[in-house]
Amino acid sequence: MKLTFIGADHEVTGSCHCLEVGGKHILVDYGMEQGVNTFENAKLPVDEACIDYVFLTHAHVDHSGLLPLLYAKGFRGQVFATDASADLCEIMLRDCAHIQAMEAEWKNRKAKRSTGMEKVEPVYTMEDAEGLIRRIVPCHYDTVIDVCEGVKIRFTDIGHLLGSASIEVWLTEGESSKKIVFSGDIGNKDKPLLKHPRYTEEADYVVMESTYGDRLHGVDHPDYAQELAKIIQETLDKGGNVVIPSFAVGRTQEILYYIRKIKADGLVKGHGVFPVYVDSPMAVRATSIFQENKAECFGEEALELVHQGINPISFPGLKLSITSDESKAINFEDTPKVIISASGMCEAGRIRHHLKHNLWRPESTVLFVGYQSIGTLGRAIVEGAKEVKLFGEPIEIRARIAKLAGLSGHADKNGLLDWVLAFKEKPRKVFVVHGEDSVCNSFVECLMVEHGIKAYAPYSGTVFNLATGKLEYEAEPIAVKKREKTASGVYARLLAAGQRLLAIIKRSEGSSNKDLAKFADQVTTICDKWET
């Protein structure tokens, strides 16, 4: 009964943890890294084809984005996620696959004009994303689910994103039974669209995030509508555009909620029904999913509007941009406007085009409404870069750069403490993950010194024995080094197929001798064919 830490250890993105119990291997999240990768991540303790299950806390790509790669390398188990997360993954993982394909195509076009550049293959394909989506098992909140012998789980609304959850995991192996709780990303309180984070009362061990473990969001109940209205008013008065890099799922819908309120209350004057563009096909689809799941996930404030017959995330002047031609046309429309576009950290997607057209304009405003990881374009702009490069062209930053302070889907330090202190008895150990290096360390110190909680911030590769309560291996931080060349394309598919075959062979132990002999003959026939 072991827990191995793989990703988002002393880092904020790329969440992944591995459980081993009763011969089963289970991943909790399998996320994509965004921005600078400070430390090397350990490899999975088994081949991807030998992973039996995945428990997904929520659909954000830093928690779900590598699931199609898992499938590409032979995984054929089940992915357990909440109903809303299952819906969101259908669009987000397809979108990720599309981005992988587009980036590979762009790099390969560039390679044709250079010498010595090898062909780039996408990390995974749309077929991989589709295959993974078919493995997802939608689950209701607050329902105990028997996954397999010795493993039960329950999802609890954690208020971070539509469908986001903390996951209680009950493990039994032999005479030993333990309960471990994975916090997922803990939501900020008092958000208009989503419910407050729900607390869990009992756990032997806890794995919790620490994104904002060293800071507070500030005012308890800031008037975001007023703050946003002021920025929009000042920018439109100057004849500029308000460009908002925003995560397509979650933050975009929250911004729409505040703009609806701004328009309903007449907080921006002199600009009539000013246009608001949502320029992201994924954000448009995600907005419809938000409305489909409103009964289960919406908070009281949003539900009250629904009961009054008011759509809380729609209003006059809202324009949805789907096609690339519609996206391009936005920047040739002279009317001052609000543009909401992904990605939220400015690393990919249509937002980069809008930045190219607006960063150099002193009358425009680029408004950041979410966390910016180290090494991302968004982080560089927020921290005061004077010039950035977009599509190979240097762009001088003359626009106003603003942040909507406190508008975060993550709990601040006090919110994190409220969650972990809600356990009736102190857990045996709290593992602090999903935070920058210094933040993990400071939050561990806070838990231990100020609250008497045994806490530890593991580095990737650390192995903890849940049955004995002892570390089996304490990993040291390893700085990122140059990546080794990995197999790609059709050969990578062949390697994945081999991993999958080996996993099936291992699971066949105990089958009848007749079936095993038949299987062995089939494998031998394939080998004989390719050895000749």
N, C-alpha and C positions, 0 to 999 in steps of 0.2 A: 504494500500500500504506500505508493510514493507520489510526491508532487515535484515535478521538474519545471523550473522557470526558464522560459525560452525567449520571450519578447516583451518589450516595454518595461525593462528592468533598468532603473536609473535613466530611463528615456520615456518620452511621452507617447510615442506611437508604436505600432507593430505589436499589439497585445497578443500574447500567446502563452498558455500554461498547459502542462501535460500531466494527467493523472494516470497512474497505473494501479489497477486493482483486479484481483482474481483473474489475471491473464488478459484483461482488457486494457486497451490504451485509448484514452479519451483526451481530446483537446478542448480547452475552454478558450474560445476565440482563435482566430488565425488571421491576424491583421497585417495590413501593408504599412511599411515605414514611410513617413513623410518628412521632408526636410533632411537635415544633417543626421546621419547615423553615427553616433559618438562611439559606441562600443559594438564589438562583434557579438552577434547572436549565436548561441550554441545550436547545433543541429538537433532536429527531433531525435528522441532516443530510439525510435524505430522507423523503418521505411514508411512512407506515406500510405502505401497500400495496406499496412498493418494497423492503421488507426481504425478503431471500431466505431467511435462516435465523436461528434463535436457538439458542445453546448455553446450557444452564441448569446452573448449578453445584449448586443444590439447591432444595428445594421451599418453604422458608420464604417468607412473603409479601413480605418486603422484598427478595426476589430474583425472585419469580415472580408477584407479585400483580397486575401490570398486563398480563400476557400476554393475558387476554381483551379488554382495551381495544385492544390491538394488532390482534386479530382483528376487533373491532367497526369498526375504521378501515380494514379492507381487507386486512390481512396474510393470505396464504394459503400461506406457505412451510412449512418443517418446523422442529419444535422438537426438538433432540437433548438427551436427558437419560438418566441411568442408569435401570435397571429399577425400582429402588425409588423414585426420584424421580418416575418416570412414574406409579407406583401412588399415591403421596402426592398428586401434583398433581390426580388425579381427584377426591379428596375436598376438598382445600384450595381449589381454584379454584371448585368448586361452592359451598363454604361462603362464600367471599368474595362471590360473586354474590348469595347469599341475604342476606348482611349488607347489601350495597349496596341491595337491594330493600327490606329491612325499614327501614333508616335513611331512605330516601327516603319511604317510606310514613308513617313517624312524623313527619318534617318537614312533609309535606304535610297531615297531620291538624292539626298545630300551626299551619300557615299559614292554615287555614280560620278559626281563631279570631283572626287578626290581619289587619291591612290592609296592602296594599302588598307582600306577600310573594309571590314568583313560585313556580310549581310546580317542585319539585325532581325531576330525573330521576336514576336510578342511574347510576353511572359506567359500568357495563356490566350486561348481563342474563345470566340463566342460559343463554340460547341462545348468547350469545357465549362463555361458559365451555365449554359443550359443544362448540362449533365448534373452539375452541382445543385442547381435549383430544384431539380427533380428529387434530390435526396433530402430536402428540407421537410421536417415534421412540425407543422404549426401546433402550438400549445397555448392553453389558456393561462392567464395569471392565476396564482393562488391555488393551483391544482397539483397535487402530488402525482408524479408520473413514475411508474416503474419502467426504467430503461432496460435493465437486464438483471440477472441474478446478482444481488449484492450492490446494486446502484439505483438510487431514487433521486429525483430532482424536483425542485419547485421554483417557478419564476415569480418574482415580486416586483411590482412597478417601482422603478427607481427615479422616475421623473426627469430623465436627461434628454430623451428623444422619444418620439412615438414608438411604442413597443419596447423601450429599453427596460432592462431588468437586472436586479441582483439575482444570483442563482444559489439556492441552498442545495448542497449535494450530500446525500447520506451514503456512506461507503461501509460495506461489510466484507471482511475477508477472514475466514476461519472464525476464531473467537473474538476478533477485534472489530469494533464498529466505531466510526468517527463521522463527525459532521463538519464539513468545510463550506464556508460561504465566500463566494466571489462577488465583490461589490459591483463589478462593472463600472461604468462612469456614473457617479452620483450626481443627481440633478440639483440645480439651483432652486431655492424655494421661491414661492410667490411668482411663478411664471404664469402668464395669462392663458396659455393654450393647454398646458399639461398639468397633471396632478402633482401634489407635493411628493417628494421621495418617501416611500414606505420603509419603516425600520424592521429589522429582524431581531429577535430576542435571544436566540440561543445559537451557539457555535463552539466547536472545539478549536477550530482554526479559521482565520479570516485572511483573505487576500483582497486588499483595498487599494484604490487609486489615490493619487496625491497631486493631481495636476496643479491645483492652487493651494497646496499644503503650506505655503509660506506667506500667504497674503489674503487680505480681505477685499471684498468687492466695493466696500464703501457704504454709502447711504443704505439703510435697511430697505426702504421702499422708494427708490428714485422714480421720478415721473419720466419714463422713457419717451412717452408720446410728446411731452413738452420739449425735451432735449432734441429729439429727432426733428420735430417741427421747426425748431429754431435753426438747425443746420440747413434744412430744406429751404426755409424762408430766405436766409441770407444768401444761399447759393443761387436760387432762382432769381432773386432780385439783381444779382450781378450778371445774369444771363448765362450761367454755367449749368453743368450737369452734376448731380449727386450720384457717384458711382459707388456701389456697395458690393465688395467681394463677399459672397455669402455662401455657406454650405447649402447645397440644394435641398437637403433634407433636414428639417428642424429650424435652422436659423432663418431661412427664407420665409417660412410660414409665420414665424414670430414677427418678423419685420412687416409682413403684410398685415398682421393683426394691428400693429401700432399705426400704420399708415391709414387703415380703415378708420381708426379712432380719430386720427388727425383730420381726416376729411369730414367725418360725421360731426366733429365739434368745431369745424371751421378754423383750425389753428394756423393754417397757412393762408395768408390773405393776398389778394391781387393777382392770383395766377389761375383762377377758375378751377376747372377740373384738370389739374396738371397731370400729364401722363406718367405712369409708372410701368416700366417694362420689367417683366421677369424673363430674362434671356437665358433659359436653360431648359431643354426638353425634359431632363430628369426632374428639375424642380416643379415643372408643370404637372408631371405625372405624380410626383410625391404629394403635391397639394391635394390632388383628388383622393389619394390614399388616406391623407389626414382626415378628410371629411367622411370617408367610409368607416373609419375606426373611431369616430368622435364619441360614441356612447361609452366605449371601454376606456378610452385614454384621455379625453378632454377634461380639463379642470373645471371648477364650478363657474368661473367667470365666463369662459367660452361657452359652456353648456347653457348658461342663462341666455346668452344671445341667440343660440340655436333655438331655444324654446320660444323666443320672441319672433322667430321666423327670419332672423338676421344671419347671413353667412359671415362668420367672424374673420374670414381671410379673403374677402372679395369686396370690391367697391367700384364706383364710376371712375373711369380713366385707367383701369388696370388692363394692360396689354400683354398677352402671352406670346412670346417669340419661340417658334418651334424650328423652322428651317434655317439653314445657314444664310439664305438670301434675306430672310426677315431680320436675322441678327445683324448682318452687314448694313441694312437700311437704317438701323437705329442711329448710327453715327453720321448719317447724312440728313437727318431730320434736325432742323435748327431750333425747334421749340425746346426751351429748358426743361429738363426731365429728371426723373429718378431711374437709374438702371441698376437692377439687382441681378448679379450673375455669378456663376461658379467658375473656378473653385474658390473656396473661402480663404485659402492661403496663397492664392494667385499662382499656383504651380502649373496649372493646365487649364484647358477649357476656354470658353469665350471671354472670360473676364480679362484675359491678357490683351485681347483686341481693344476692349473698352479702355483699358489703362493706356494703351498706345495712343489712343485718340484724345485722352483727357489729362494725363499726367502733366503734360507741358502747358496746360491752360490755367493761368492764375485765377480765372473766374470759376473753375470747377472745384469740386470737393471729392476726395476719395475717403470714404467712411468705413472704418474697420469695425466689425461687430462680433468678432470671435477670436479665439486663441490663435496665435501665429507661431508655429514651431521654429526652432533655431534652424537657420539655413534656408528658409523659404523666402521667396520673393516678397511676400507680405511682411515678414519680419524685418527684412532690409528696409522696406519703405517706412514702416512704423518707427524704426530706430533712426530715421533721419537721413537715409541715402539721398545724395544730391542728383544722382543719375543712375538709371538702370538700363539693362539691355533687353529689348523685346524683339523677337524675330530677327535677331542679328543686328538690330539698329539701336544705337544709344539714344535714350530718351531723357531729357532734362526734366527733373521734377520741380514744377512751379505751382502745381495745384495745392490747395489746402489739404493737409493730411489730418484726419480727425479720428477719434475713437469714441465709441459709445460705451463709456466706462460702466462696468458691472453687468453689461448685457452678455451673460455667459450661460451656456448650458451646463457648466460644471459648478458644483458647490465650491464655496471658498473654504478657508481653513476652518471657520466656525461650523460651516455646514458639514464638513468631513468629520469634525469632532462630534457633532450631534449624532451623526449616523453610528459611529463606532462606539460611542458611550451609551447608546440605546440598548446594547446587549445587557440582559439582566445580570449575568456573571461575566467577568472579564474572560475573554478567550485565552486559551493556553499560549497562543502566539498570534500576532498580527503581522502579516507580511505586507510591506509597503512597496507598491509598484506604480507604474504609469505616472512618473513625474521626472522632471529634470534631475540630474545627479545631485545637486546641492539641495533641491527641494525634498527629495526622498530622505536624505540624511537629516535635514532639519525637522521634518515631520516625525521621523522615528524618535529623535531626541525629545520632541514635545510630548509624544505618547508616553515615553518611558519616565521622563523627569517630572512632568507636570501631572500625569494621570496614572502613573504606576502600572502601565500596560507593557507587557513584554512584546517588543516590536523589533523588526529586523527588515532591512532593505536588501534583498538578494540581488546579485549580479546574474546575468544569463548563464545558465549551465548549472546553477545550484540545485542540489537534490535534497529533499527533505523527506524523511520517513515518517509518515503520518501515524503509523502504529506505535512506534517507539518514542515519537516526539523529539527525534534527534536529527541533526544534519548528517547526511551520508557523504555529501560533497559540497564544500563551500567554494564557489567559483571566485576567481579574481577578475577584475575588469581587464578586458583586452581591447586596446584601441583598434579601431577599424583599419584594416590593411587592404591593399589592392586585391580586388576580387580575382579568384582563380577562374580561368576559362571553364565554362560549364557546357555540357552538351545541349544542343538546341535542335529545333526542327524535327524532322522525321526520326532521327536517331534518338532524340529525347523521348519521343513516343515509344520507341522500342524499349528503352530502358525502363520506362514507366510500366509497360506491359509485362516486362520481366519481374519487376517488383510485385505487381499484382498477382502474377502466377505463383511466385514464392509465398505470398500471403495466403493464397487459396490452398496451397500444399500444406502449410502449417496448420490451417484450420481443418484440414481433412483427417488429421490424426484421430483415430477412434472409429473411422468409417469401416465398412466391411472390407475384408481382404479382396473380395471380388471387385468391388468398386475401385479400391486403391490400385489393384493390378491393371485394371482397364485404363485408369488415369495415367499411370506410369507408362503404359504402352503408347498412349497418345502423345505424351511429352517426348518420349524417346523417338517416335516417328518424326516429330518436328525437328528435333536435334539432328537426326540422321540426314534429313533433307537438306539442312543448311550447312552441314559439315562436308557434304560431298562437293 
